[in-house]
Amino acid sequence: MRILNTCAYPEPFKSICENAGLESVHVPFIQHRAIVSKHPEAVPELVLISSARTAQYVENLREWVRESPVHAIGESTARSLLDIGVQVHFVANGSGRSLVESVNRVSCSSFWHVGAEILSSPLERSLRHQKRPFFRWKVYTSFANETLGKQILALPKISVTCLASPRAARLLKRHFTGPVVCIGQTTAEEALKLGLEVVGVAERTSKESLASIAVEYVLRYRR
């Protein structure tokens, strides 16, 4: 039986599926490209980072934040930052709202957000509604896989699809149906709103947890 991984990279889905005797089929729904830019000159009072991809696209991030508290949106993002030597002072629960609310933990007059050019709706809304001045350093842009429709048409039978963002849920709705598992409540809410069949939500906002809940569903379904 097969699990469809819609994230950017094959791992950790491939290894977790193989260990369970299942097959992971990788079709990235969303692709990414770095926005080349130097880090801002200003020393930030606080930095919010909303994507693990940020560490991949910013070579000098550690230098820029070395004297500033850094808050990560979730566990995957925190791990990616720790891997490049960035100290993480707070890890939110995976939602944009919880990341922005973490600003209240720090005494600051302003803060920076570092991440994607186009924000998720919950994160954009939370930033807009909070009261402090903030600045954005846009380090990468995202766009839909241009050959997604053709790739989905060529898919073998899929038991469950893994969704890691509301945008991925919207793309899936255009091309494919079937049960889905979601990385968090925000993605699950969007999938339900679209009429998708949500059969599981990851316990933690990490790719490992998402893959594990997919495997758990498939093994239970197969029995």
N, C-alpha and C positions, 0 to 999 in steps of 0.2 A: 504494500500500500504506500501511497505517496503523499508527501507534505509539500505544499507550494510555499517557498520562501520568497517573499516580495521585497526583501531588504537589499541593500546595496552589495553585500558580500555573501559568499556561500557559507562562511562560518559565523557562528558556531552550529548552525542548523545541520550542516553535512555530518559533522562528527556525532552530534547527539542523536540524529536519526539512524546513522549506521550502527551505533552502539545498541540501539533498540531493534535492529533488524529491519529498519524502514528505509525508504529512499527519499532524499530531499531533492526537489526540483527547484532550481534557482532561476527566477525571472525577475530582475530588478525593475520595479515599477517606476522609481524615481531616480534620476541621475543627478550628479553634482559636479560643479566646476568652481575652482578657487577664484576669488576676486583678489587680484594682486594689489596689495597696499601695505604701506608701512604702518606700524602701530602708532596710535596718537601720541603726541608729545606730552600731553597732560598726564600727571600721575593720578590714577583713579582712586577715589575714596572707597569704592566697592565695585566689584565686577560680578555680573551675572552671566553664566554660560549655559546655553540651552541646548547644546548638541555635542555629542562625542566627536563629531566631525570637525569641530573647531580646532582641536589639537592637531588634526591631520593637516589643516590648511594654514596654520599660523606658526612659522618657525621660531619667531622671537617672542612667543606669548609668555614664557617663563620670565624673561627679562622684564617685560612690561608690568607684570603683576607681582613682582617679588616682594613689594612692600605693601600690598593691598590684600584685603580679605577677598576670597573667591568663593562664590556660591554656585554649585552645580545643580542642574535640574533633576538629576537622578543618578542611580548607581553606575550605569554605563558611562555617562559623561564624567563622573568623578574618577572612575578607573582610568579613562583615557588621559585625563589631566595628570593624575599621579604618575602615569607611565612616562610623561615627558618632564617630570620634576616640578610640577605646579602643586603647591600646597592647597588643599581644598578645606575650607573652614566650615562649610555647611552643605548638606546634601538634601534637596527637597524630595518630595514624594513622586516626582515624575510629571507633574502637571505644571503648565505655565503659571497658573494662579499661585500655586504654592511657592514657586521660585520667586515671583514678584513679592509675595507676602513676606519672604525672608528678609527683605530690605529692612523691615521693622526691627530686626535683631541687631542692627548696626546703627551707631550714631553717625549719620552722614548727611551732608546737605545735597548731594547728588550722587549718581552712580552711572556705570556703563553697562550696556548689554553687548555681548560679543556672540555672533552667531550668523544665522542665515539672513540673506537679503529679504526674503519673504517669510514672515513669521506665521506660526499657526494662529488661528483665530483666537483661542483662549489666551495665548501669551500676548498677542497684540492688544486685546481688549484690557487685560490686566495692567499692562504698561500704561495704556492711555488713561485708565481710571485712577491710578495711584497719584499721589500729590507731589512727589519730589521731581525736580528736574532730572532728566536722564539723557544720555548720549548713546549712539549706536555705532559699533564698529562692525560693518558687514563684511564677512570674510569668505563667504561662498554663496553661490546661487544654485537653485534646484529647478529641475524641469522634468516633465514627463518623458519616459522612455518612448522615443519616436516610433519604434517598431513593436510596441507592446501588443497591439491588436494581432499582428501576425504571429508573434510568439505564443500568445494565448491560444490561438486557433490550432497551433501545432502541439499543444500539451497532451500528454497521456491522461488517463483518468486520475483525478486528484481527490484525496479523501478530506483534506482540510487545508485552508489557506491561512498563512500567518500575516497579520497586518500590524505595522509598527507606527502608523500615523493616520489621522483622519483623511489626509490627501490620498493615501494609498487606498483607503476604503472607497473613496469617490471614484478613483480610477478602476477599481475592481468592479464596481457596480455597472460601469459602462460596457464591460467586456465579458464578465464571467459571473456565475452564481455558484452557490454551494456553501457549506458551513465554513465559518471563519473563527479564528482565535485572535485576540487583540492584546496589545502590549500594555494597555492601561484603560482606565475608565473613559477618558476623553475620546480615544479611538473607538471604544465599544459604543459609546453614546452616538457617535457619528454613524457607525455601521448600522445600528438599530434604526436610526432615523432614516437611513437609506433603504431599509427593508431587508438588510442582510441577516442571515441566520447566525447569530453569535452563540457559539457553544462553549466558550471559555475565555477568561481574562487572566493574564499573567499575574502571579502573586507579587512580583517585583517588576519594576520598569527596566528590564534588561532583556537582551536578545536570548540569553540562556534560559531565562524564565519563560519567555514566549515559546521557544522551541520545545521546552519541557512540557508545557501545557498542551501543545499540539500533539506531541507523542502520546501523552496520557489519554487524550481524546481518541486518537486513532486505535490504540491498543484496546481500549474499552469498546469502541465501535466494532472492531474486528471480532471480538468475542461474541 
